[in-house]
Amino acid sequence: MRVSGFTFVRNGTLLGYPFVESIRSILPIVDEFVVNVGRSEDDTLDRVRQIGDPKIRIVESVWNEGMRDQGFVYGQQKMIAHFNCTGDWAFYLEGDEVVHEQDLPTIRRAMEQYLDDSDIEALAFDYHHFYGTPGQVVNSPRWCRQAVRIVRNTIRVTSPGGLFVTVLDRYRKGRYPRAARVGVPIYHYGHCRSVTQMKEKMRHVSRYWGEDPPAFGDYGRIDPTVLHRFEGVHPAVMEHWLAEVAEQDFVPDPSYRPTRKERKHRWMLRVERTFGLELSMKRFRLVK
């Protein structure tokens, strides 16, 4: 069994991504890691090179600045990395997603278990979404609770939005991949970087979605009922980033009034608790 890891990153340092930590987190269980590094305004390329692992293969790219609709440039850059993978499985991580070292054996066993099972096209992970500070997580139907991060390398990524969402069949019609659940989480740190870097990230990202930069003052404007204390242990590889980059001074906004959509999510949470359901959106079909 051969396993490829892959990701894409641009201006990772400037925007506060723990992209080096993300790459390092799965290096022990991959045979190669393809990193598509977009031409950046910071030291992103140098930092990837400095990891110094022979498994890493760097692809340099220039983003199409005219592609400013629906995030298509992100799908394009993801595909550039994926198309360079040579493994039986392709393991994708966003630049702010990290795998815990204690979960690596479980992930490896899942890939071995389903390697010859043609009914399984992908492997799905649970999620810890950290918000405001590394000591706090979000639980809401608005935030994906599970997502595919490993696919057979005969499946190609077509979504601009950052997730594996379709498999192309022989007639080029899209469908969700058939997936098995791994049973371990991805640690997602996208919403606990410093406020300064979060503002810069929002400014950069919005240009590729055909939007004006969204107003972002701090992390306080969120329904506090969806926030919970994180009781687990962070991946060891995140120690420096958590101490030096992550936001530490989150304070809820006491005057914040939940939006209509957030009130809907409160109702959905009550339904989930009452009936034992899980109502968040999934872009895969769970078969095992």
Contacts in CASP RR format, 6 or more apart in sequence:
PFRMAT RR
TARGET T0000
AUTHOR 0000-0000-0000
METHOD contacts of the structure
MODEL  1
MRVSGFTFVRNGTLLGYPFVESIRSILPIVDEFVVNVGRSEDDTLDRVRQ
IGDPKIRIVESVWNEGMRDQGFVYGQQKMIAHFNCTGDWAFYLEGDEVVH
EQDLPTIRRAMEQYLDDSDIEALAFDYHHFYGTPGQVVNSPRWCRQAVRI
VRNTIRVTSPGGLFVTVLDRYRKGRYPRAARVGVPIYHYGHCRSVTQMKE
KMRHVSRYWGEDPPAFGDYGRIDPTVLHRFEGVHPAVMEHWLAEVAEQDF
VPDPSYRPTRKERKHRWMLRVERTFGLELSMKRFRLVK
1 88 0 8 1.000
1 89 0 8 1.000
1 111 0 8 1.000
1 112 0 8 1.000
1 115 0 8 1.000
2 31 0 8 1.000
2 86 0 8 1.000
2 87 0 8 1.000
2 88 0 8 1.000
2 89 0 8 1.000
3 29 0 8 1.000
3 30 0 8 1.000
3 31 0 8 1.000
3 87 0 8 1.000
3 88 0 8 1.000
3 89 0 8 1.000
3 91 0 8 1.000
3 111 0 8 1.000
4 30 0 8 1.000
4 31 0 8 1.000
4 32 0 8 1.000
4 33 0 8 1.000
4 34 0 8 1.000
4 85 0 8 1.000
4 86 0 8 1.000
4 87 0 8 1.000
4 89 0 8 1.000
4 90 0 8 1.000
4 91 0 8 1.000
4 153 0 8 1.000
5 26 0 8 1.000
5 30 0 8 1.000
5 32 0 8 1.000
5 33 0 8 1.000
5 34 0 8 1.000
5 85 0 8 1.000
5 90 0 8 1.000
5 91 0 8 1.000
5 92 0 8 1.000
5 93 0 8 1.000
6 33 0 8 1.000
6 34 0 8 1.000
6 35 0 8 1.000
6 36 0 8 1.000
6 81 0 8 1.000
6 82 0 8 1.000
6 84 0 8 1.000
6 85 0 8 1.000
6 90 0 8 1.000
6 91 0 8 1.000
6 92 0 8 1.000
7 19 0 8 1.000
7 22 0 8 1.000
7 23 0 8 1.000
7 33 0 8 1.000
7 34 0 8 1.000
7 35 0 8 1.000
7 36 0 8 1.000
7 81 0 8 1.000
7 92 0 8 1.000
7 93 0 8 1.000
7 94 0 8 1.000
7 95 0 8 1.000
8 35 0 8 1.000
8 36 0 8 1.000
8 37 0 8 1.000
8 38 0 8 1.000
8 61 0 8 1.000
8 74 0 8 1.000
8 77 0 8 1.000
8 78 0 8 1.000
8 80 0 8 1.000
8 81 0 8 1.000
9 17 0 8 1.000
9 19 0 8 1.000
9 35 0 8 1.000
9 36 0 8 1.000
9 37 0 8 1.000
9 38 0 8 1.000
9 44 0 8 1.000
9 48 0 8 1.000
9 95 0 8 1.000
10 37 0 8 1.000
10 38 0 8 1.000
10 39 0 8 1.000
10 40 0 8 1.000
10 44 0 8 1.000
10 63 0 8 1.000
10 77 0 8 1.000
11 40 0 8 1.000
11 41 0 8 1.000
11 42 0 8 1.000
11 44 0 8 1.000
11 204 0 8 1.000
12 19 0 8 1.000
12 40 0 8 1.000
12 42 0 8 1.000
12 44 0 8 1.000
12 95 0 8 1.000
13 42 0 8 1.000
13 43 0 8 1.000
13 44 0 8 1.000
13 47 0 8 1.000
14 40 0 8 1.000
14 41 0 8 1.000
14 42 0 8 1.000
14 44 0 8 1.000
14 197 0 8 1.000
14 200 0 8 1.000
15 193 0 8 1.000
15 197 0 8 1.000
15 200 0 8 1.000
15 201 0 8 1.000
15 204 0 8 1.000
16 193 0 8 1.000
16 194 0 8 1.000
16 197 0 8 1.000
16 201 0 8 1.000
16 245 0 8 1.000
17 95 0 8 1.000
17 96 0 8 1.000
17 190 0 8 1.000
17 193 0 8 1.000
18 95 0 8 1.000
18 96 0 8 1.000
18 98 0 8 1.000
18 189 0 8 1.000
18 238 0 8 1.000
18 241 0 8 1.000
18 245 0 8 1.000
19 44 0 8 1.000
19 47 0 8 1.000
19 48 0 8 1.000
19 95 0 8 1.000
19 96 0 8 1.000
20 47 0 8 1.000
20 48 0 8 1.000
20 51 0 8 1.000
21 98 0 8 1.000
21 235 0 8 1.000
21 237 0 8 1.000
21 238 0 8 1.000
21 240 0 8 1.000
21 241 0 8 1.000
22 93 0 8 1.000
22 94 0 8 1.000
22 95 0 8 1.000
22 96 0 8 1.000
22 97 0 8 1.000
22 98 0 8 1.000
23 33 0 8 1.000
23 35 0 8 1.000
23 48 0 8 1.000
23 51 0 8 1.000
23 56 0 8 1.000
23 93 0 8 1.000
24 51 0 8 1.000
24 237 0 8 1.000
25 93 0 8 1.000
25 98 0 8 1.000
25 99 0 8 1.000
25 100 0 8 1.000
25 101 0 8 1.000
25 235 0 8 1.000
25 237 0 8 1.000
26 33 0 8 1.000
26 91 0 8 1.000
26 93 0 8 1.000
26 99 0 8 1.000
26 104 0 8 1.000
26 107 0 8 1.000
27 33 0 8 1.000
27 53 0 8 1.000
27 55 0 8 1.000
27 56 0 8 1.000
28 101 0 8 1.000
28 104 0 8 1.000
29 91 0 8 1.000
29 104 0 8 1.000
29 107 0 8 1.000
29 108 0 8 1.000
30 55 0 8 1.000
30 91 0 8 1.000
31 55 0 8 1.000
31 87 0 8 1.000
32 55 0 8 1.000
32 56 0 8 1.000
32 57 0 8 1.000
32 85 0 8 1.000
32 86 0 8 1.000
32 87 0 8 1.000
33 53 0 8 1.000
33 55 0 8 1.000
33 56 0 8 1.000
33 57 0 8 1.000
34 57 0 8 1.000
34 59 0 8 1.000
34 81 0 8 1.000
34 82 0 8 1.000
34 84 0 8 1.000
34 85 0 8 1.000
35 48 0 8 1.000
35 56 0 8 1.000
35 57 0 8 1.000
35 58 0 8 1.000
35 59 0 8 1.000
35 81 0 8 1.000
36 59 0 8 1.000
36 60 0 8 1.000
36 61 0 8 1.000
36 77 0 8 1.000
36 78 0 8 1.000
36 80 0 8 1.000
36 81 0 8 1.000
36 84 0 8 1.000
37 44 0 8 1.000
37 45 0 8 1.000
37 48 0 8 1.000
37 58 0 8 1.000
37 59 0 8 1.000
37 60 0 8 1.000
37 61 0 8 1.000
38 44 0 8 1.000
38 45 0 8 1.000
38 60 0 8 1.000
38 61 0 8 1.000
38 62 0 8 1.000
38 63 0 8 1.000
38 77 0 8 1.000
39 60 0 8 1.000
39 61 0 8 1.000
39 62 0 8 1.000
39 63 0 8 1.000
45 58 0 8 1.000
45 60 0 8 1.000
48 56 0 8 1.000
48 58 0 8 1.000
49 58 0 8 1.000
57 84 0 8 1.000
59 80 0 8 1.000
59 81 0 8 1.000
59 84 0 8 1.000
61 77 0 8 1.000
61 80 0 8 1.000
63 73 0 8 1.000
63 77 0 8 1.000
64 73 0 8 1.000
64 76 0 8 1.000
67 73 0 8 1.000
67 76 0 8 1.000
67 208 0 8 1.000
68 207 0 8 1.000
68 208 0 8 1.000
68 209 0 8 1.000
68 210 0 8 1.000
69 209 0 8 1.000
69 210 0 8 1.000
70 160 0 8 1.000
70 209 0 8 1.000
70 210 0 8 1.000
71 160 0 8 1.000
71 161 0 8 1.000
71 208 0 8 1.000
71 209 0 8 1.000
72 160 0 8 1.000
72 208 0 8 1.000
73 160 0 8 1.000
73 208 0 8 1.000
74 160 0 8 1.000
74 161 0 8 1.000
74 162 0 8 1.000
74 208 0 8 1.000
75 157 0 8 1.000
75 158 0 8 1.000
75 159 0 8 1.000
75 160 0 8 1.000
75 161 0 8 1.000
75 162 0 8 1.000
76 160 0 8 1.000
78 92 0 8 1.000
78 157 0 8 1.000
78 162 0 8 1.000
79 156 0 8 1.000
79 157 0 8 1.000
79 158 0 8 1.000
82 90 0 8 1.000
82 92 0 8 1.000
82 156 0 8 1.000
82 157 0 8 1.000
83 156 0 8 1.000
85 153 0 8 1.000
86 153 0 8 1.000
87 153 0 8 1.000
88 111 0 8 1.000
88 115 0 8 1.000
88 152 0 8 1.000
88 153 0 8 1.000
89 111 0 8 1.000
89 115 0 8 1.000
89 123 0 8 1.000
89 150 0 8 1.000
89 151 0 8 1.000
89 152 0 8 1.000
89 153 0 8 1.000
90 150 0 8 1.000
90 151 0 8 1.000
90 152 0 8 1.000
90 153 0 8 1.000
90 155 0 8 1.000
91 149 0 8 1.000
91 150 0 8 1.000
92 149 0 8 1.000
92 150 0 8 1.000
92 151 0 8 1.000
92 157 0 8 1.000
92 164 0 8 1.000
93 99 0 8 1.000
93 149 0 8 1.000
93 186 0 8 1.000
94 162 0 8 1.000
94 188 0 8 1.000
96 188 0 8 1.000
96 189 0 8 1.000
96 190 0 8 1.000
96 193 0 8 1.000
97 149 0 8 1.000
97 186 0 8 1.000
97 187 0 8 1.000
97 188 0 8 1.000
97 189 0 8 1.000
98 186 0 8 1.000
98 187 0 8 1.000
98 189 0 8 1.000
98 235 0 8 1.000
98 237 0 8 1.000
98 238 0 8 1.000
99 107 0 8 1.000
99 184 0 8 1.000
99 186 0 8 1.000
99 187 0 8 1.000
99 235 0 8 1.000
100 184 0 8 1.000
100 185 0 8 1.000
100 187 0 8 1.000
100 233 0 8 1.000
100 234 0 8 1.000
100 235 0 8 1.000
101 235 0 8 1.000
101 236 0 8 1.000
101 237 0 8 1.000
103 184 0 8 1.000
103 185 0 8 1.000
106 182 0 8 1.000
106 183 0 8 1.000
106 184 0 8 1.000
107 123 0 8 1.000
107 150 0 8 1.000
107 182 0 8 1.000
107 184 0 8 1.000
110 123 0 8 1.000
110 150 0 8 1.000
110 180 0 8 1.000
110 182 0 8 1.000
111 123 0 8 1.000
111 150 0 8 1.000
114 120 0 8 1.000
114 123 0 8 1.000
114 180 0 8 1.000
114 288 0 8 1.000
119 178 0 8 1.000
119 287 0 8 1.000
119 288 0 8 1.000
120 178 0 8 1.000
120 179 0 8 1.000
120 180 0 8 1.000
120 287 0 8 1.000
120 288 0 8 1.000
121 151 0 8 1.000
121 152 0 8 1.000
121 155 0 8 1.000
121 167 0 8 1.000
121 177 0 8 1.000
121 178 0 8 1.000
121 179 0 8 1.000
122 148 0 8 1.000
122 150 0 8 1.000
122 151 0 8 1.000
122 152 0 8 1.000
122 155 0 8 1.000
122 164 0 8 1.000
122 177 0 8 1.000
122 178 0 8 1.000
122 179 0 8 1.000
122 180 0 8 1.000
122 284 0 8 1.000
123 148 0 8 1.000
123 149 0 8 1.000
123 150 0 8 1.000
123 151 0 8 1.000
123 179 0 8 1.000
123 180 0 8 1.000
123 181 0 8 1.000
123 182 0 8 1.000
124 146 0 8 1.000
124 147 0 8 1.000
124 148 0 8 1.000
124 149 0 8 1.000
124 179 0 8 1.000
124 180 0 8 1.000
124 181 0 8 1.000
124 182 0 8 1.000
124 282 0 8 1.000
124 284 0 8 1.000
124 286 0 8 1.000
125 146 0 8 1.000
125 147 0 8 1.000
125 148 0 8 1.000
125 149 0 8 1.000
125 182 0 8 1.000
125 183 0 8 1.000
125 184 0 8 1.000
125 185 0 8 1.000
125 186 0 8 1.000
126 145 0 8 1.000
126 146 0 8 1.000
126 181 0 8 1.000
126 183 0 8 1.000
126 184 0 8 1.000
126 185 0 8 1.000
126 186 0 8 1.000
127 143 0 8 1.000
127 144 0 8 1.000
127 145 0 8 1.000
127 146 0 8 1.000
127 147 0 8 1.000
127 185 0 8 1.000
127 186 0 8 1.000
127 188 0 8 1.000
128 137 0 8 1.000
128 185 0 8 1.000
128 186 0 8 1.000
128 187 0 8 1.000
128 188 0 8 1.000
128 230 0 8 1.000
129 137 0 8 1.000
129 138 0 8 1.000
129 143 0 8 1.000
129 188 0 8 1.000
129 191 0 8 1.000
130 136 0 8 1.000
130 137 0 8 1.000
130 138 0 8 1.000
130 187 0 8 1.000
130 188 0 8 1.000
130 189 0 8 1.000
130 190 0 8 1.000
130 191 0 8 1.000
130 192 0 8 1.000
130 230 0 8 1.000
131 137 0 8 1.000
131 138 0 8 1.000
131 191 0 8 1.000
131 192 0 8 1.000
131 219 0 8 1.000
131 222 0 8 1.000
131 227 0 8 1.000
131 250 0 8 1.000
132 191 0 8 1.000
132 192 0 8 1.000
132 219 0 8 1.000
132 220 0 8 1.000
132 247 0 8 1.000
132 250 0 8 1.000
133 192 0 8 1.000
133 246 0 8 1.000
133 247 0 8 1.000
133 248 0 8 1.000
133 249 0 8 1.000
133 250 0 8 1.000
134 189 0 8 1.000
134 192 0 8 1.000
134 230 0 8 1.000
134 234 0 8 1.000
134 238 0 8 1.000
134 242 0 8 1.000
134 246 0 8 1.000
135 192 0 8 1.000
135 229 0 8 1.000
135 230 0 8 1.000
136 192 0 8 1.000
136 227 0 8 1.000
136 228 0 8 1.000
136 229 0 8 1.000
136 230 0 8 1.000
136 250 0 8 1.000
137 227 0 8 1.000
137 228 0 8 1.000
137 229 0 8 1.000
137 230 0 8 1.000
138 191 0 8 1.000
138 222 0 8 1.000
138 226 0 8 1.000
138 227 0 8 1.000
138 228 0 8 1.000
139 226 0 8 1.000
139 228 0 8 1.000
139 269 0 8 1.000
140 223 0 8 1.000
140 226 0 8 1.000
140 265 0 8 1.000
140 269 0 8 1.000
140 280 0 8 1.000
141 265 0 8 1.000
141 268 0 8 1.000
141 269 0 8 1.000
141 272 0 8 1.000
141 279 0 8 1.000
141 280 0 8 1.000
141 281 0 8 1.000
142 226 0 8 1.000
142 261 0 8 1.000
142 262 0 8 1.000
142 265 0 8 1.000
142 280 0 8 1.000
143 280 0 8 1.000
144 163 0 8 1.000
144 280 0 8 1.000
144 281 0 8 1.000
144 282 0 8 1.000
145 278 0 8 1.000
145 280 0 8 1.000
146 181 0 8 1.000
146 280 0 8 1.000
146 282 0 8 1.000
146 284 0 8 1.000
146 286 0 8 1.000
147 163 0 8 1.000
147 164 0 8 1.000
147 186 0 8 1.000
147 282 0 8 1.000
147 283 0 8 1.000
147 284 0 8 1.000
148 163 0 8 1.000
148 164 0 8 1.000
148 177 0 8 1.000
148 179 0 8 1.000
148 283 0 8 1.000
148 284 0 8 1.000
149 164 0 8 1.000
149 186 0 8 1.000
150 182 0 8 1.000
151 157 0 8 1.000
151 164 0 8 1.000
151 177 0 8 1.000
155 164 0 8 1.000
155 167 0 8 1.000
155 168 0 8 1.000
155 177 0 8 1.000
156 168 0 8 1.000
157 164 0 8 1.000
158 165 0 8 1.000
158 166 0 8 1.000
158 168 0 8 1.000
158 174 0 8 1.000
159 165 0 8 1.000
159 166 0 8 1.000
159 283 0 8 1.000
163 283 0 8 1.000
164 177 0 8 1.000
164 283 0 8 1.000
164 284 0 8 1.000
165 176 0 8 1.000
165 283 0 8 1.000
166 174 0 8 1.000
166 175 0 8 1.000
166 176 0 8 1.000
166 177 0 8 1.000
167 174 0 8 1.000
167 175 0 8 1.000
167 176 0 8 1.000
167 177 0 8 1.000
168 174 0 8 1.000
169 175 0 8 1.000
176 282 0 8 1.000
176 283 0 8 1.000
176 284 0 8 1.000
176 285 0 8 1.000
177 284 0 8 1.000
177 285 0 8 1.000
178 284 0 8 1.000
178 285 0 8 1.000
178 287 0 8 1.000
179 284 0 8 1.000
179 285 0 8 1.000
179 286 0 8 1.000
179 287 0 8 1.000
179 288 0 8 1.000
180 286 0 8 1.000
180 287 0 8 1.000
180 288 0 8 1.000
181 286 0 8 1.000
181 288 0 8 1.000
187 234 0 8 1.000
187 235 0 8 1.000
187 238 0 8 1.000
189 238 0 8 1.000
189 241 0 8 1.000
189 246 0 8 1.000
191 198 0 8 1.000
191 219 0 8 1.000
192 219 0 8 1.000
192 246 0 8 1.000
192 247 0 8 1.000
193 201 0 8 1.000
193 245 0 8 1.000
193 246 0 8 1.000
193 247 0 8 1.000
194 245 0 8 1.000
194 246 0 8 1.000
194 247 0 8 1.000
195 216 0 8 1.000
195 217 0 8 1.000
195 218 0 8 1.000
195 219 0 8 1.000
195 247 0 8 1.000
197 245 0 8 1.000
198 216 0 8 1.000
198 219 0 8 1.000
198 247 0 8 1.000
199 216 0 8 1.000
199 217 0 8 1.000
202 213 0 8 1.000
202 214 0 8 1.000
202 216 0 8 1.000
203 213 0 8 1.000
206 212 0 8 1.000
206 213 0 8 1.000
206 214 0 8 1.000
207 213 0 8 1.000
218 250 0 8 1.000
218 251 0 8 1.000
218 253 0 8 1.000
219 247 0 8 1.000
219 250 0 8 1.000
220 250 0 8 1.000
220 251 0 8 1.000
220 252 0 8 1.000
220 253 0 8 1.000
220 256 0 8 1.000
221 253 0 8 1.000
221 256 0 8 1.000
222 252 0 8 1.000
222 256 0 8 1.000
222 262 0 8 1.000
223 256 0 8 1.000
223 258 0 8 1.000
223 259 0 8 1.000
223 262 0 8 1.000
223 265 0 8 1.000
223 266 0 8 1.000
224 252 0 8 1.000
224 256 0 8 1.000
225 258 0 8 1.000
225 266 0 8 1.000
225 269 0 8 1.000
226 262 0 8 1.000
226 265 0 8 1.000
226 269 0 8 1.000
227 252 0 8 1.000
234 242 0 8 1.000
258 266 0 8 1.000
268 279 0 8 1.000
271 277 0 8 1.000
271 279 0 8 1.000
272 278 0 8 1.000
272 279 0 8 1.000
END
